[in-house]
Amino acid sequence: MKSVDTELALKIRKDIFQGVYAKEERLSELQLCETHQVSRTPVRLALRLLEQEGIICRGEGRGYMVQSPSVADILQAVEVRGNLESLAARLMAQSPDRFKFLPEMANAMETYTKFIGLGRIDEPMIRQMQKANEIFHTTILNGCGNDYVGYTCKRICHLPMLATGSMVFDRAVMDSPENMERGLFRLRLGSAQHQVIFEAIEKGDPVRAEGMMREHSHTMIEYIQTFEKRNESLTVADLVAYSAADINQ
């Protein structure tokens, strides 16, 4: 179970990403206590955690100010994570211990493929596929043999679209058969990339594993850029709505 302050940090973080608090707005400990019906101690601990994440910063004197990330910040963070995951895939392909991790990756891929075969996209399916995708990517981070890769990914995983294995789902895919097919095509593409990554790691081909993981990770950037073209006022709150990982929280 999560501690009270961790749960509180999650709620405040969500409010910041959703635009409940404006950038540079001062956060009042007393107001947060009243809003969330908690004492000052968990509020202070939650605010310290959010400060470590860079979501808020110390204001003049006592208290904190909101320092919410922009869409541009998210794009930069996604690029960083993509390079870290690419490194993890290369290292795992070079590791003699990689074979003990392959069954878990294969099971995740099987689950992923099974849901794509249903020919539809709905909320329950999104949750299950997100979990399978998380297992696939987390297994690579755990199996690469370099603990600092996973550690660094965790330092930014609180940001929208930055959770390990985070997936993008445009809610418009449920509006028409054409949009649904477009969404399924993207899922099939991701599944095919998973297969290539898996086979490259299995065969011990670090160049192929790294290259395909980089291409796979870059699709997140392409999706965000597509959303920006569609909506010039794209916000971080919009990115939260597009991210399957945030559905599960």
Backbone as CSV, one residue per row, in Angstrom:
resi,resn,N_x,N_y,N_z,CA_x,CA_y,CA_z,C_x,C_y,C_z
1,MET,0.834,-1.198,0.000,0.000,0.000,0.000,0.874,1.254,0.000
2,LYS,0.408,2.297,-0.691,1.137,3.548,-0.725,0.879,4.319,0.569
3,SER,1.887,5.058,1.026,1.739,5.865,2.222,0.817,7.046,1.947
4,VAL,0.342,7.689,3.016,-0.570,8.820,2.871,0.082,9.941,2.072
5,ASP,1.351,10.242,2.360,2.022,11.329,1.653,2.264,10.996,0.182
6,THR,2.527,9.720,-0.128,2.714,9.322,-1.527,1.407,9.433,-2.299
7,GLU,0.324,8.986,-1.684,-0.991,9.110,-2.305,-1.350,10.580,-2.507
8,LEU,-1.037,11.395,-1.517,-1.329,12.822,-1.598,-0.515,13.480,-2.707
9,ALA,0.756,13.093,-2.824,1.606,13.630,-3.890,1.027,13.275,-5.255
10,LEU,0.506,12.041,-5.380,-0.114,11.615,-6.632,-1.302,12.494,-6.974
11,LYS,-2.139,12.809,-5.982,-3.327,13.635,-6.219,-2.948,15.063,-6.598
12,ILE,-1.978,15.631,-5.876,-1.552,16.999,-6.182,-0.896,17.060,-7.557
13,ARG,-0.071,16.040,-7.865,0.582,15.977,-9.168,-0.451,15.951,-10.290
14,LYS,-1.480,15.120,-10.126,-2.535,15.039,-11.139,-3.221,16.386,-11.315
15,ASP,-3.499,17.057,-10.195,-4.147,18.367,-10.271,-3.279,19.368,-11.025
16,ILE,-1.964,19.310,-10.789,-1.048,20.220,-11.493,-1.063,19.926,-12.986
17,PHE,-0.961,18.647,-13.351,-0.968,18.276,-14.765,-2.302,18.610,-15.436
18,GLN,-3.389,18.526,-14.675,-4.712,18.812,-15.224,-5.002,20.299,-15.284
19,GLY,-4.092,21.118,-14.781,-4.282,22.563,-14.866,-5.106,23.154,-13.747
20,VAL,-5.346,22.380,-12.681,-6.085,22.907,-11.523,-5.312,24.059,-10.895
21,TYR,-3.997,23.915,-10.886,-3.127,24.979,-10.380,-2.331,25.551,-11.551
22,ALA,-2.297,26.868,-11.637,-1.588,27.527,-12.735,-0.088,27.540,-12.469
23,LYS,0.682,27.663,-13.545,2.128,27.733,-13.385,2.498,28.951,-12.551
24,GLU,3.427,28.780,-11.621,3.917,29.790,-10.693,2.892,30.156,-9.632
25,GLU,1.783,29.418,-9.570,0.818,29.643,-8.501,1.398,29.119,-7.184
26,ARG,1.153,29.858,-6.125,1.658,29.455,-4.819,0.754,28.371,-4.229
27,LEU,1.365,27.322,-3.696,0.611,26.240,-3.059,0.571,26.488,-1.553
28,SER,-0.619,26.586,-1.033,-0.809,26.825,0.388,-0.952,25.504,1.126
29,GLU,-0.103,25.293,2.132,-0.196,24.070,2.929,-1.566,23.961,3.586
30,LEU,-2.051,25.077,4.116,-3.340,25.072,4.802,-4.465,24.705,3.845
31,GLN,-4.435,25.288,2.645,-5.476,24.987,1.662,-5.434,23.521,1.237
32,LEU,-4.231,22.976,1.073,-4.087,21.568,0.695,-4.591,20.660,1.819
33,CYS,-4.347,21.070,3.052,-4.845,20.290,4.198,-6.371,20.245,4.170
34,GLU,-6.986,21.395,3.903,-8.445,21.467,3.878,-9.015,20.717,2.680
35,THR,-8.365,20.858,1.536,-8.855,20.211,0.309,-8.827,18.695,0.433
36,HIS,-7.742,18.161,0.987,-7.554,16.713,1.038,-7.841,16.106,2.414
37,GLN,-8.269,16.962,3.343,-8.658,16.486,4.675,-7.545,15.673,5.347
38,VAL,-6.351,16.261,5.380,-5.203,15.625,6.029,-4.495,16.656,6.887
39,SER,-3.581,16.193,7.714,-2.803,17.093,8.565,-1.643,17.699,7.773
40,ARG,-0.917,18.583,8.409,0.191,19.261,7.725,1.363,18.330,7.414
41,THR,1.593,17.323,8.248,2.766,16.457,8.046,2.758,15.756,6.686
42,PRO,1.683,15.027,6.292,1.697,14.404,4.964,1.736,15.423,3.827
43,VAL,1.151,16.605,4.053,1.211,17.648,3.027,2.648,18.082,2.794
44,ARG,3.365,18.305,3.882,4.761,18.731,3.756,5.625,17.661,3.104
45,LEU,5.400,16.407,3.467,6.159,15.310,2.861,5.838,15.178,1.377
46,ALA,4.569,15.340,1.026,4.156,15.253,-0.381,4.787,16.382,-1.192
47,LEU,4.821,17.569,-0.627,5.394,18.714,-1.335,6.899,18.545,-1.536
48,ARG,7.564,17.950,-0.560,9.000,17.688,-0.713,9.248,16.689,-1.843
49,LEU,8.381,15.672,-1.941,8.518,14.693,-3.016,8.318,15.349,-4.370
50,LEU,7.309,16.206,-4.472,7.036,16.894,-5.736,8.157,17.873,-6.083
51,GLU,8.799,18.430,-5.068,9.949,19.311,-5.321,11.101,18.513,-5.915
52,GLN,11.339,17.310,-5.401,12.393,16.449,-5.934,12.121,16.094,-7.398
53,GLU,10.850,15.976,-7.751,10.476,15.648,-9.131,10.549,16.855,-10.063
54,GLY,10.666,18.048,-9.481,10.711,19.259,-10.295,9.340,19.770,-10.676
55,ILE,8.293,19.227,-10.051,6.922,19.653,-10.353,6.603,20.976,-9.669
56,ILE,7.228,21.210,-8.512,7.091,22.469,-7.798,8.478,22.933,-7.382
57,CYS,8.587,24.188,-6.976,9.880,24.704,-6.523,9.643,25.633,-5.341
58,ARG,10.681,25.876,-4.590,10.587,26.768,-3.447,10.295,28.192,-3.916
59,GLY,9.320,28.821,-3.268,9.026,30.209,-3.572,9.842,31.121,-2.673
60,GLU,9.634,32.421,-2.824,10.328,33.362,-1.951,9.791,33.201,-0.537
61,GLY,10.681,33.137,0.418,10.251,32.909,1.784,9.844,31.461,1.951
62,ARG,8.748,31.222,2.644,8.258,29.869,2.877,7.245,29.495,1.796
63,GLY,7.093,28.205,1.594,6.094,27.724,0.646,6.679,27.330,-0.693
64,TYR,5.783,26.852,-1.563,6.186,26.345,-2.876,5.371,27.008,-3.985
65,MET,5.952,26.967,-5.189,5.260,27.467,-6.375,5.197,26.351,-7.413
66,VAL,4.111,26.347,-8.166,3.921,25.339,-9.209,4.913,25.575,-10.344
67,GLN,5.562,24.507,-10.755,6.514,24.572,-11.868,6.159,23.455,-12.842
68,SER,4.933,23.490,-13.337,4.423,22.405,-14.174,5.182,22.332,-15.497
69,PRO,5.420,21.106,-16.008,6.139,20.944,-17.278,5.275,21.363,-18.461
70,SER,5.911,21.739,-19.539,5.205,22.079,-20.774,5.226,20.876,-21.706
71,VAL,4.491,20.976,-22.809,4.507,19.907,-23.808,5.919,19.729,-24.359
72,ALA,6.636,20.846,-24.532,8.024,20.773,-25.020,8.907,20.006,-24.030
73,ASP,8.664,20.214,-22.734,9.418,19.473,-21.718,9.152,17.973,-21.830
74,ILE,7.887,17.620,-22.043,7.519,16.204,-22.171,8.210,15.586,-23.386
75,LEU,8.246,16.315,-24.492,8.910,15.812,-25.698,10.391,15.540,-25.423
76,GLN,11.043,16.436,-24.711,12.459,16.239,-24.389,12.647,15.021,-23.493
77,ALA,11.747,14.864,-22.534,11.854,13.727,-21.623,11.615,12.405,-22.352
78,VAL,10.666,12.394,-23.288,10.391,11.187,-24.081,11.623,10.808,-24.894
79,GLU,12.315,11.813,-25.434,13.536,11.551,-26.203,14.613,10.923,-25.316
80,VAL,14.729,11.422,-24.094,15.706,10.865,-23.145,15.366,9.415,-22.833
81,ARG,14.088,9.164,-22.527,13.689,7.794,-22.199,13.927,6.856,-23.375
82,GLY,13.659,7.331,-24.589,13.871,6.508,-25.768,15.323,6.079,-25.907
83,ASN,16.235,7.010,-25.629,17.661,6.673,-25.709,18.069,5.705,-24.612
84,LEU,17.473,5.852,-23.432,17.772,4.928,-22.336,17.261,3.528,-22.648
85,GLU,16.057,3.430,-23.196,15.500,2.120,-23.541,16.272,1.480,-24.686
86,SER,16.758,2.310,-25.611,17.569,1.782,-26.708,18.866,1.197,-26.170
87,LEU,19.472,1.905,-25.229,20.684,1.405,-24.579,20.396,0.100,-23.847
88,ALA,19.259,0.041,-23.149,18.893,-1.172,-22.416,18.736,-2.353,-23.352
89,ALA,18.103,-2.134,-24.511,17.915,-3.223,-25.479,19.261,-3.719,-26.001
90,ARG,20.183,-2.787,-26.259,21.515,-3.189,-26.752,22.261,-3.991,-25.694
91,LEU,22.226,-3.502,-24.460,22.932,-4.188,-23.381,22.341,-5.570,-23.111
92,MET,21.019,-5.669,-23.181,20.387,-6.961,-22.941,20.761,-7.970,-24.023
93,ALA,20.840,-7.493,-25.283,21.225,-8.377,-26.381,22.650,-8.886,-26.215
94,GLN,23.471,-8.145,-25.493,24.857,-8.542,-25.260,25.030,-9.395,-24.003
95,SER,23.983,-9.456,-23.200,24.087,-10.142,-21.915,23.891,-11.650,-22.044
96,PRO,24.762,-12.437,-21.440,24.599,-13.900,-21.468,23.410,-14.358,-20.614
97,ASP,22.890,-13.465,-19.763,21.757,-13.811,-18.896,20.411,-13.480,-19.530
98,ARG,20.415,-13.012,-20.781,19.183,-12.537,-21.393,18.115,-13.616,-21.533
99,PHE,18.519,-14.869,-21.663,17.561,-15.944,-21.950,16.563,-16.166,-20.813
100,LYS,16.970,-15.871,-19.581,16.049,-16.100,-18.469,14.931,-15.054,-18.436
101,PHE,15.095,-13.955,-19.178,14.076,-12.914,-19.219,13.129,-13.055,-20.423
102,LEU,13.545,-13.836,-21.406,12.780,-13.942,-22.651,11.364,-14.507,-22.473
103,PRO,11.144,-15.526,-21.619,9.782,-16.049,-21.467,8.772,-15.000,-21.018
104,GLU,9.182,-14.129,-20.117,8.270,-13.082,-19.644,7.949,-12.100,-20.764
105,MET,8.935,-11.766,-21.570,8.701,-10.892,-22.714,7.779,-11.559,-23.720
106,ALA,7.992,-12.860,-23.954,7.159,-13.599,-24.914,5.705,-13.650,-24.446
107,ASN,5.486,-13.841,-23.156,4.125,-13.873,-22.618,3.430,-12.522,-22.793
108,ALA,4.175,-11.454,-22.556,3.608,-10.112,-22.724,3.236,-9.872,-24.185
109,MET,4.091,-10.310,-25.094,3.818,-10.152,-26.515,2.581,-10.952,-26.931
110,GLU,2.440,-12.140,-26.374,1.287,-12.979,-26.689,-0.012,-12.316,-26.242
111,THR,0.009,-11.735,-25.051,-1.161,-11.022,-24.546,-1.491,-9.839,-25.443
112,TYR,-0.477,-9.089,-25.804,-0.621,-7.925,-26.671,-1.270,-8.325,-27.993
113,THR,-0.742,-9.390,-28.597,-1.247,-9.860,-29.887,-2.683,-10.367,-29.782
114,LYS,-2.999,-11.020,-28.675,-4.344,-11.556,-28.476,-5.391,-10.448,-28.499
115,PHE,-5.107,-9.353,-27.837,-6.078,-8.259,-27.781,-6.191,-7.536,-29.118
116,ILE,-5.083,-7.424,-29.835,-5.162,-6.823,-31.170,-6.066,-7.652,-32.065
117,GLY,-6.003,-8.976,-31.897,-6.812,-9.886,-32.708,-8.301,-9.746,-32.490
118,LEU,-8.710,-9.070,-31.400,-10.138,-8.867,-31.154,-10.752,-7.883,-32.145
119,GLY,-9.904,-7.061,-32.755,-10.399,-6.145,-33.787,-11.170,-4.960,-33.252
120,ARG,-10.954,-4.601,-31.991,-11.641,-3.434,-31.420,-10.736,-2.788,-30.375
121,ILE,-11.094,-1.566,-30.003,-10.371,-0.847,-28.969,-11.392,-0.287,-27.982
122,ASP,-11.268,-0.681,-26.722,-12.126,-0.140,-25.681,-11.309,0.014,-24.406
123,GLU,-11.883,0.598,-23.383,-11.147,0.872,-22.154,-10.579,-0.390,-21.488
124,PRO,-11.354,-1.466,-21.319,-10.786,-2.681,-20.724,-9.591,-3.223,-21.517
125,MET,-9.697,-3.175,-22.839,-8.606,-3.652,-23.680,-7.365,-2.771,-23.490
126,ILE,-7.584,-1.457,-23.417,-6.469,-0.536,-23.236,-5.715,-0.838,-21.941
127,ARG,-6.460,-1.108,-20.878,-5.833,-1.405,-19.587,-4.980,-2.671,-19.653
128,GLN,-5.503,-3.703,-20.295,-4.785,-4.975,-20.386,-3.548,-4.852,-21.277
129,MET,-3.685,-4.129,-22.380,-2.546,-3.965,-23.283,-1.475,-3.097,-22.650
130,GLN,-1.896,-2.082,-21.919,-0.930,-1.246,-21.213,-0.114,-2.074,-20.235
131,LYS,-0.776,-2.982,-19.526,-0.070,-3.827,-18.562,0.939,-4.728,-19.267
132,ALA,0.521,-5.318,-20.377,1.428,-6.184,-21.137,2.609,-5.384,-21.683
133,ASN,2.331,-4.185,-22.162,3.389,-3.333,-22.702,4.368,-2.924,-21.597
134,GLU,3.832,-2.650,-20.426,4.678,-2.305,-19.282,5.609,-3.469,-18.924
135,ILE,5.075,-4.687,-18.933,5.889,-5.860,-18.612,7.009,-6.034,-19.635
136,PHE,6.687,-5.879,-20.915,7.673,-6.036,-21.986,8.844,-5.069,-21.780
137,HIS,8.505,-3.786,-21.589,9.552,-2.770,-21.482,10.297,-2.851,-20.146
138,THR,9.582,-3.133,-19.075,10.225,-3.241,-17.769,11.201,-4.412,-17.734
139,THR,10.845,-5.501,-18.399,11.716,-6.679,-18.440,13.040,-6.350,-19.118
140,ILE,12.991,-5.527,-20.147,14.225,-5.133,-20.835,15.087,-4.259,-19.923
141,LEU,14.448,-3.340,-19.208,15.198,-2.499,-18.270,15.826,-3.341,-17.167
142,ASN,15.076,-4.327,-16.683,15.580,-5.189,-15.611,16.634,-6.170,-16.098
143,GLY,16.557,-6.531,-17.368,17.458,-7.542,-17.898,18.687,-7.001,-18.603
144,CYS,18.849,-5.683,-18.626,19.971,-5.115,-19.379,21.289,-5.208,-18.623
145,GLY,21.219,-5.441,-17.308,22.446,-5.583,-16.541,23.051,-4.288,-16.055
146,ASN,22.368,-3.165,-16.306,22.845,-1.868,-15.835,21.723,-1.215,-15.023
147,ASP,21.840,-1.245,-13.723,20.780,-0.744,-12.845,20.532,0.751,-13.010
148,TYR,21.529,1.493,-13.482,21.374,2.939,-13.592,20.458,3.334,-14.748
149,VAL,20.292,2.456,-15.715,19.369,2.742,-16.814,17.943,2.794,-16.280
150,GLY,17.551,1.746,-15.561,16.219,1.717,-14.978,16.035,2.804,-13.933
151,TYR,17.069,3.059,-13.150,17.008,4.090,-12.114,16.732,5.454,-12.740
152,THR,17.407,5.747,-13.833,17.231,7.040,-14.491,15.835,7.155,-15.098
153,CYS,15.336,6.072,-15.661,13.972,6.076,-16.206,12.957,6.370,-15.108
154,LYS,13.181,5.813,-13.933,12.250,6.028,-12.817,12.241,7.476,-12.363
155,ARG,13.324,8.190,-12.594,13.410,9.585,-12.165,12.474,10.487,-12.964
156,ILE,12.026,10.024,-14.137,11.131,10.844,-14.963,9.796,10.159,-15.230
157,CYS,9.577,8.999,-14.614,8.381,8.214,-14.925,7.088,8.846,-14.417
158,HIS,7.189,9.865,-13.545,5.990,10.521,-13.026,5.361,11.468,-14.046
159,LEU,6.092,11.799,-15.096,5.588,12.727,-16.107,4.607,12.027,-17.045
160,PRO,3.642,12.748,-17.602,2.705,12.141,-18.563,3.445,11.505,-19.733
161,MET,3.040,10.308,-20.100,3.622,9.559,-21.211,5.034,9.062,-20.931
162,LEU,5.514,9.186,-19.699,6.873,8.758,-19.373,6.919,7.520,-18.485
163,ALA,5.777,6.993,-18.075,5.770,5.742,-17.322,6.299,4.636,-18.222
164,THR,7.013,3.680,-17.643,7.586,2.592,-18.435,6.494,1.850,-19.186
165,GLY,6.667,1.731,-20.493,5.669,1.044,-21.309,4.431,1.865,-21.595
166,SER,4.487,3.162,-21.336,3.335,4.026,-21.580,2.921,3.953,-23.045
167,MET,1.611,3.943,-23.274,1.080,3.857,-24.627,0.188,5.060,-24.913
168,VAL,0.076,5.403,-26.185,-0.754,6.531,-26.608,-2.020,6.017,-27.265
169,PHE,-3.154,6.503,-26.787,-4.429,6.144,-27.395,-5.224,7.410,-27.662
170,ASP,-5.441,7.711,-28.927,-6.289,8.829,-29.310,-7.742,8.401,-29.099
171,ARG,-8.459,9.085,-28.218,-9.833,8.681,-27.926,-10.736,8.750,-29.154
172,ALA,-10.278,9.458,-30.199,-11.066,9.547,-31.425,-11.169,8.206,-32.153
173,VAL,-10.330,7.224,-31.773,-10.370,5.927,-32.452,-11.704,5.227,-32.233
174,MET,-12.430,5.623,-31.202,-13.700,4.980,-30.903,-14.881,5.677,-31.576
175,ASP,-14.589,6.732,-32.339,-15.666,7.531,-32.928,-16.185,6.987,-34.255
176,SER,-15.358,6.201,-34.952,-15.773,5.701,-36.263,-14.979,4.455,-36.615
177,PRO,-15.491,3.612,-37.522,-14.752,2.423,-37.968,-13.396,2.772,-38.581
178,GLU,-13.353,3.902,-39.303,-12.096,4.302,-39.929,-11.042,4.638,-38.883
179,ASN,-11.448,5.389,-37.869,-10.507,5.732,-36.795,-10.086,4.498,-36.005
180,MET,-11.040,3.574,-35.827,-10.731,2.338,-35.109,-9.670,1.534,-35.849
181,GLU,-9.812,1.441,-37.157,-8.848,0.692,-37.957,-7.486,1.374,-37.940
182,ARG,-7.487,2.703,-37.940,-6.226,3.434,-37.868,-5.523,3.146,-36.537
183,GLY,-6.290,3.100,-35.461,-5.722,2.796,-34.164,-5.186,1.378,-34.091
184,LEU,-5.922,0.431,-34.675,-5.477,-0.965,-34.681,-4.213,-1.134,-35.527
185,PHE,-4.127,-0.363,-36.604,-2.922,-0.420,-37.440,-1.695,-0.001,-36.634
186,ARG,-1.841,1.053,-35.832,-0.724,1.513,-35.014,-0.335,0.464,-33.976
187,LEU,-1.341,-0.216,-33.436,-1.062,-1.269,-32.461,-0.344,-2.448,-33.116
188,ARG,-0.768,-2.793,-34.321,-0.094,-3.881,-35.049,1.356,-3.508,-35.351
189,LEU,1.584,-2.249,-35.693,2.946,-1.780,-35.951,3.801,-1.907,-34.689
190,GLY,3.246,-1.489,-33.560,3.975,-1.615,-32.295,4.266,-3.060,-31.958
191,SER,3.298,-3.937,-32.230,3.488,-5.367,-31.972,4.596,-5.940,-32.849
192,ALA,4.621,-5.522,-34.111,5.666,-5.988,-35.031,7.044,-5.514,-34.575
193,GLN,7.111,-4.292,-34.071,8.385,-3.779,-33.561,8.830,-4.548,-32.318
194,HIS,7.871,-4.897,-31.468,8.187,-5.733,-30.304,8.820,-7.051,-30.747
195,GLN,8.255,-7.635,-31.779,8.746,-8.922,-32.268,10.185,-8.807,-32.761
196,VAL,10.474,-7.730,-33.489,11.831,-7.527,-33.999,12.807,-7.322,-32.841
197,ILE,12.414,-6.528,-31.866,13.258,-6.283,-30.696,13.526,-7.590,-29.961
198,PHE,12.471,-8.364,-29.759,12.595,-9.652,-29.061,13.562,-10.577,-29.788
199,GLU,13.393,-10.719,-31.086,14.236,-11.628,-31.864,15.694,-11.156,-31.882
200,ALA,15.900,-9.832,-31.947,17.265,-9.301,-31.951,17.956,-9.589,-30.622
201,ILE,17.228,-9.419,-29.528,17.793,-9.724,-28.206,18.070,-11.213,-28.085
202,GLU,17.133,-12.021,-28.528,17.290,-13.473,-28.452,18.511,-13.947,-29.229
203,LYS,18.730,-13.364,-30.412,19.844,-13.773,-31.261,21.158,-13.104,-30.867
204,GLY,21.098,-12.179,-29.928,22.320,-11.496,-29.521,22.789,-10.474,-30.524
205,ASP,21.843,-9.757,-31.154,22.155,-8.734,-32.146,21.928,-7.355,-31.514
206,PRO,22.931,-6.773,-30.873,22.749,-5.505,-30.165,22.431,-4.332,-31.079
207,VAL,22.986,-4.310,-32.273,22.755,-3.194,-33.196,21.286,-3.161,-33.630
208,ARG,20.761,-4.328,-33.982,19.370,-4.422,-34.404,18.422,-4.104,-33.244
209,ALA,18.724,-4.631,-32.072,17.879,-4.399,-30.899,17.832,-2.914,-30.550
210,GLU,18.992,-2.278,-30.559,19.063,-0.854,-30.216,18.340,-0.004,-31.262
211,GLY,18.582,-0.299,-32.533,17.977,0.484,-33.613,16.459,0.391,-33.624
212,MET,15.923,-0.810,-33.461,14.479,-0.977,-33.482,13.842,-0.371,-32.241
213,MET,14.486,-0.488,-31.089,13.934,0.128,-29.895,13.902,1.650,-30.033
214,ARG,14.910,2.217,-30.662,14.928,3.663,-30.869,13.779,4.070,-31.788
215,GLU,13.567,3.308,-32.851,12.452,3.592,-33.756,11.115,3.432,-33.036
216,HIS,11.010,2.367,-32.240,9.789,2.101,-31.492,9.492,3.233,-30.505
217,SER,10.505,3.688,-29.794,10.326,4.756,-28.808,9.984,6.084,-29.467
218,HIS,10.505,6.306,-30.672,10.294,7.583,-31.347,8.849,7.769,-31.789
219,THR,8.080,6.681,-31.879,6.675,6.820,-32.279,5.910,7.673,-31.279
220,MET,6.308,7.654,-30.016,5.651,8.494,-29.009,5.812,9.969,-29.362
221,ILE,7.007,10.353,-29.805,7.262,11.731,-30.214,6.418,12.075,-31.431
222,GLU,6.330,11.158,-32.375,5.539,11.394,-33.580,4.065,11.595,-33.242
223,TYR,3.548,10.808,-32.294,2.151,10.954,-31.892,1.911,12.327,-31.268
224,ILE,2.794,12.762,-30.387,2.638,14.056,-29.745,2.680,15.170,-30.783
225,GLN,3.590,15.063,-31.732,3.686,16.068,-32.784,2.428,16.080,-33.652
226,THR,1.840,14.908,-33.869,0.578,14.829,-34.612,-0.530,15.540,-33.849
227,PHE,-0.579,15.326,-32.543,-1.596,15.984,-31.722,-1.398,17.501,-31.732
228,GLU,-0.122,17.947,-31.768,0.165,19.382,-31.798,-0.333,20.006,-33.096
229,LYS,-0.172,19.302,-34.206,-0.645,19.817,-35.489,-2.172,19.921,-35.507
230,ARG,-2.815,18.975,-34.829,-4.271,18.959,-34.780,-4.806,20.021,-33.830
231,ASN,-4.050,20.289,-32.763,-4.497,21.216,-31.732,-3.335,22.091,-31.300
232,GLU,-3.314,23.341,-31.787,-2.198,24.234,-31.502,-2.105,24.579,-30.022
233,SER,-3.199,24.444,-29.294,-3.201,24.751,-27.866,-3.061,23.488,-27.020
234,LEU,-2.394,22.474,-27.564,-2.192,21.212,-26.858,-1.556,21.465,-25.493
235,THR,-2.125,20.856,-24.465,-1.632,21.044,-23.102,-1.152,19.724,-22.516
236,VAL,-0.477,19.805,-21.378,-0.046,18.600,-20.683,-1.263,17.790,-20.244
237,ALA,-2.351,18.477,-19.894,-3.592,17.778,-19.530,-4.098,16.930,-20.694
238,ASP,-3.932,17.425,-21.920,-4.319,16.645,-23.101,-3.456,15.395,-23.208
239,LEU,-2.173,15.518,-22.930,-1.268,14.370,-23.004,-1.648,13.313,-21.975
240,VAL,-2.086,13.752,-20.797,-2.540,12.806,-19.779,-3.710,11.999,-20.312
241,ALA,-4.630,12.684,-21.011,-5.806,12.006,-21.558,-5.430,11.015,-22.648
242,TYR,-4.326,11.282,-23.360,-3.896,10.393,-24.428,-3.108,9.198,-23.921
243,SER,-2.599,9.273,-22.695,-1.706,8.232,-22.173,-2.454,7.128,-21.470
244,ALA,-2.262,5.899,-21.942,-2.922,4.749,-21.329,-2.407,4.499,-19.931
245,ALA,-1.155,4.826,-19.664,-0.580,4.588,-18.341,-1.325,5.400,-17.290
246,ASP,-1.766,6.591,-17.653,-2.466,7.440,-16.684,-3.878,6.974,-16.435
247,ILE,-4.443,6.155,-17.328,-5.772,5.589,-17.110,-5.723,4.661,-15.913
248,ASN,-4.606,3.953,-15.754,-4.483,2.920,-14.728,-4.178,3.487,-13.341
249,GLN,-3.895,4.791,-13.233,-3.523,5.355,-11.930,-4.759,5.899,-11.224
